[in-house]
């Protein structure tokens, strides 16, 4: 076991280890807060708040509804919605009923959704109506038999009718769909209130979430996160946050900005569950891309914690209204999902008076592995120190530990590390070592102070605004275009999104244009995965066995690309 030299730099009061056994499950954590903070606001969205007591009641009703459908303990239930009040209700209900949550990106194409539903074996789905047309196209080829359809206005009271009218009729954001078996969200709640809820036995080794990721290869697979994995990371993050919360001014109730999508592991742990354990309130932002609207929401509240990705911090800083906000109660800002850029960090500190604490983690690790101190007053360009109960090692390709300051693969061990990929033992074996470490696929170094820095990525994964894009998936789609003979996909630097997707294409049909290929990709891929640049080549560099050399394409300086 690695000597934890980083402990000497822990902030005062942060323990070396946490006790994940203080809760038997995530449900125990949720129910403790439901009881303890019953009258407090738990979530706010579009000016509507729900209390912990209301969340408790609705989650029980929906859990009873799902149980009434005959789903057995351990069944997978998919959730496909943005940051709306129905998400915390639904996820709490699924966990409470003894099922596993399968988080789905609402922007997925039919192809992507079909893969995830089939791979997870999901039997039910709760989906926002805006995305129901996607489900309609694939549901017959999946194991999904129960569908609950929510609307933007479901839990917003009278205002909900206005919101639904605008969303459907004015903005036309709900494409027509036909799902005859579907039940409306509010009807499911009403029905569930008339049913008996049977409380199942849920333990630390039951599956809580399937978080889909490419991992260290390109096949999208579910990181199997048990109740104890997520619980451990909530407690690790909570312990790490305390030094910042102890600094004046002391706040009565922690208010967390939840602009990161809740289906993403970062928001799930660092916003939703962390705030719930503390009796805090999450300010849900359904569309953070609307920077102007986002700032209008922030003006209404004195926020205390603001986890986000670099692109979002930067977008806010570029808006003239942002500097007019009241930051006097802002106590901590965690940057994750992608590298925090120094100019952004320095500008954020100057504007808000609160330094960005950069951290690092993966879906497979629930997610946090490292973070800079929460009460930091500067930006150091590192990903910080391992959080409590976490062991990190820098190793070579043969699994040997490397000396301090030497670059190697970051390998991690701790209670937050997944048990494996869902139904993929071969893929699990590729990333787990004999001594129980998870191989992250990222190349880093450890300083003699115990701080870690990422220097490169072993995998070919592309990072677009905090989201992973795997070249294999994009290449497979492009290669299915009748005018494409061969293709290779790499990431290229992009000032707005860290990286952009670029495709090198050998044409089968000389008449095919870059615009043709990009338009085709849009029908098969979520927007952030679609190539922004296409460069045509007569041939692609390959190894002697015919494998295309992506690294060679990435490292060369090609001529100007055809823009998308």
DATARA-V491880 format. One record per helix or strand. SS is the DSSP state (H for helix, E for strand). FROM is the first residue (numbers start at 1). TO is the last residue. If there is no record, write none. Layout:
# DATARA-V491880
SS;FROM;TO / SS;FROM;TO
This chain:
# DATARA-V491880
H;5;9 / H;20;22 / H;26;36 / E;41;45 / E;48;51 / H;52;68 / E;76;80 / H;85;96 / E;100;103 / H;110;120 / E;124;128 / H;129;141 / E;146;150 / H;159;170 / E;183;184 / H;185;193 / E;207;213 / E;221;226 / H;227;246 / E;255;258 / H;265;277 / E;281;284 / H;291;298 / E;305;305 / E;308;308 / H;310;317 / H;322;324 / E;332;335 / H;342;352 / E;356;362 / H;363;365 / E;367;371 / E;384;386 / E;391;395 / E;401;401 / E;408;413 / E;420;421 / H;425;431 / E;432;432 / E;438;446 / E;452;457 / E;462;464 / E;467;469 / H;471;479 / E;484;494 / E;498;507 / H;514;524 / H;527;529 / E;533;536 / E;542;542 / E;548;548 / H;550;555 / E;562;563
